[in-house]
Amino acid sequence: MRKFCFVKCMLVIAVMIAAPGRVRTQGKFGVGVILGEPTGVAWKYRLSEEHALDGAIGLSPGDRFRLHVDYLWEKHSFQEEHLLLHYGAGVVIGAGGPGYLAFERGETYVFAQRELGFAMRGVAGLTYAFPHSPFDAFVEIAPLLILAPASGMGIDAAVGARIYP
């Protein structure tokens, strides 16, 4: 499943690169691939120059399904005009696969696949928008406050790329 999704995303990107005769600029909506926590499809919708919604849907280690959505603030905080600092907050919904573990007060719990998880997420990272191109690349880290099925803390880390057709 993971390989198929990755190959599909790479084919879409290759077709967009090979499209002749178009001036490439970044639009409002981008879609691409994310690797890490989770691995799957990433998207971003620019609300304005400094605000965006982004998210991902995919699988985490142990074949756990994950979906997250974040509200982002984006700032040109560096001398490099194409490098953006992004930070924000969001939510995570996930379903654990077999052997999904959670820890609480020194105890370890194993949840069945039907258990649904929910967490609040803070996110910070860097985005590089390639000049004269419809592509960007990003790296981010996101601490989690896990609220269900047990309370706790976690951390997400990922890299990815998107195309803005």
C-alpha positions as CSV (number, residue, x, y, z in Angstrom):
1,M,0.0,0.0,0.0
2,R,2.8,2.4,1.0
3,K,4.8,1.7,-2.2
4,F,1.7,2.1,-4.4
5,C,0.9,5.5,-2.9
6,F,4.5,6.7,-3.2
7,V,4.8,5.5,-6.8
8,K,1.5,7.3,-7.7
9,C,2.7,10.6,-6.2
10,M,6.1,10.4,-8.0
11,L,4.3,9.8,-11.3
12,V,2.1,12.8,-10.9
13,I,5.2,14.9,-10.1
14,A,7.1,13.6,-13.1
15,V,4.2,14.4,-15.4
16,M,4.0,17.9,-14.1
17,I,7.7,18.5,-14.6
18,A,7.6,17.2,-18.1
19,A,4.6,19.4,-19.1
20,P,5.9,21.6,-21.9
21,G,5.4,25.3,-22.4
22,R,4.0,26.3,-19.0
23,V,5.4,29.0,-16.7
24,R,5.4,27.4,-13.3
25,T,4.2,29.3,-10.3
26,Q,2.9,28.1,-7.0
27,G,-0.9,28.1,-6.6
28,K,-3.1,28.0,-3.5
29,F,-3.5,24.2,-3.2
30,G,-0.6,21.7,-3.2
31,V,-0.5,17.9,-2.8
32,G,2.5,15.6,-2.4
33,V,4.2,13.0,-0.3
34,I,5.2,12.9,3.4
35,L,7.7,10.5,4.9
36,G,7.9,9.9,8.6
37,E,5.1,10.1,11.0
38,P,2.8,9.5,9.0
39,T,4.0,8.3,5.6
40,G,1.5,9.0,2.9
41,V,-0.1,11.9,1.1
42,A,0.4,15.5,2.2
43,W,-1.6,18.6,1.2
44,K,-1.6,22.3,1.9
45,Y,-4.1,25.1,1.2
46,R,-2.9,28.7,1.4
47,L,-5.5,30.9,3.0
48,S,-3.3,34.0,2.6
49,E,0.4,35.0,2.3
50,E,0.9,34.2,6.0
51,H,-1.8,31.6,6.9
52,A,-2.5,28.1,5.6
53,L,-4.2,24.8,6.4
54,D,-2.2,21.6,5.9
55,G,-2.5,18.0,6.7
56,A,-1.6,14.4,5.8
57,I,-3.2,11.1,5.6
58,G,-1.2,7.9,5.7
59,L,0.2,5.1,7.8
60,S,2.5,5.2,10.8
61,P,4.9,2.5,11.9
62,G,2.9,-0.7,12.8
63,D,0.4,0.0,10.0
64,R,-1.6,2.5,12.1
65,F,-3.9,4.8,10.1
66,R,-3.3,8.5,10.7
67,L,-4.9,11.8,9.7
68,H,-3.8,15.2,10.8
69,V,-4.9,18.8,10.0
70,D,-3.0,21.9,11.1
71,Y,-3.6,25.6,11.0
72,L,-0.3,27.3,10.1
73,W,1.3,30.7,10.4
74,E,4.1,31.2,7.8
75,K,6.9,33.8,8.2
76,H,9.8,34.9,6.1
77,S,12.2,34.8,9.0
78,F,15.4,34.3,7.0
79,Q,17.5,36.2,4.5
80,E,16.6,33.5,1.9
81,E,13.3,34.7,0.5
82,H,12.1,31.2,-0.5
83,L,12.6,29.7,3.0
84,L,9.7,30.0,5.3
85,L,9.3,29.2,9.0
86,H,5.9,27.6,9.7
87,Y,4.3,26.9,13.1
88,G,0.8,26.2,14.2
89,A,-1.6,23.8,16.0
90,G,-3.9,21.0,14.9
91,V,-5.5,17.7,15.6
92,V,-4.7,14.1,14.9
93,I,-7.0,11.1,14.5
94,G,-5.7,7.6,14.2
95,A,-6.5,4.0,14.6
96,G,-3.9,1.6,16.0
97,G,-2.9,-1.6,14.3
98,P,-2.1,-4.8,16.1
99,G,0.3,-4.2,18.9
100,Y,-0.3,-0.5,19.2
101,L,1.1,0.5,22.6
102,A,0.3,3.4,24.9
103,F,2.0,4.1,28.3
104,E,0.3,5.6,31.3
105,R,1.6,6.0,34.8
106,G,4.2,3.3,34.3
107,E,1.7,0.8,32.8
108,T,1.7,-0.4,29.2
109,Y,-1.5,-0.9,27.4
110,V,-2.1,-2.8,24.1
111,F,-5.0,-1.5,22.0
112,A,-6.9,-3.4,19.4
113,Q,-7.2,-2.1,15.8
114,R,-10.7,-0.8,16.4
115,E,-9.5,1.7,19.0
116,L,-9.7,5.2,17.8
117,G,-7.1,7.8,19.0
118,F,-7.3,11.5,19.2
119,A,-4.5,14.1,20.0
120,M,-3.8,17.8,19.9
121,R,-0.7,18.7,17.9
122,G,1.7,21.7,17.9
123,V,3.9,21.9,14.8
124,A,7.0,23.8,13.8
125,G,9.1,23.5,10.7
126,L,10.7,24.9,7.6
127,T,9.3,25.1,4.0
128,Y,11.4,25.8,1.0
129,A,9.5,27.1,-2.1
130,F,11.6,26.3,-5.2
131,P,11.8,29.5,-7.3
132,H,10.0,29.5,-10.7
133,S,8.7,26.1,-9.9
134,P,5.4,24.6,-8.6
135,F,7.2,22.6,-5.9
136,D,8.0,23.1,-2.2
137,A,9.8,20.8,0.3
138,F,9.3,20.8,4.0
139,V,10.6,19.4,7.3
140,E,8.7,19.5,10.5
141,I,8.4,18.3,14.1
142,A,5.2,18.2,16.1
143,P,4.8,17.4,19.8
144,L,1.5,15.6,20.6
145,L,-0.8,15.7,23.6
146,I,-2.6,12.4,23.3
147,L,-6.2,12.5,24.7
148,A,-7.6,9.1,23.7
149,P,-7.7,6.1,24.0
150,A,-5.2,6.9,26.9
151,S,-3.6,10.2,27.8
152,G,0.0,10.8,27.1
153,M,2.5,12.6,25.0
154,G,4.2,11.8,21.7
155,I,6.1,13.4,18.9
156,D,5.8,13.4,15.1
157,A,8.7,14.2,12.7
158,A,8.5,14.2,8.9
159,V,9.9,15.5,5.6
160,G,7.9,15.9,2.4
161,A,7.4,17.6,-0.9
162,R,4.3,19.1,-2.6
163,I,3.4,20.3,-6.1
164,Y,1.0,23.2,-6.7
165,P,-0.6,22.4,-10.1
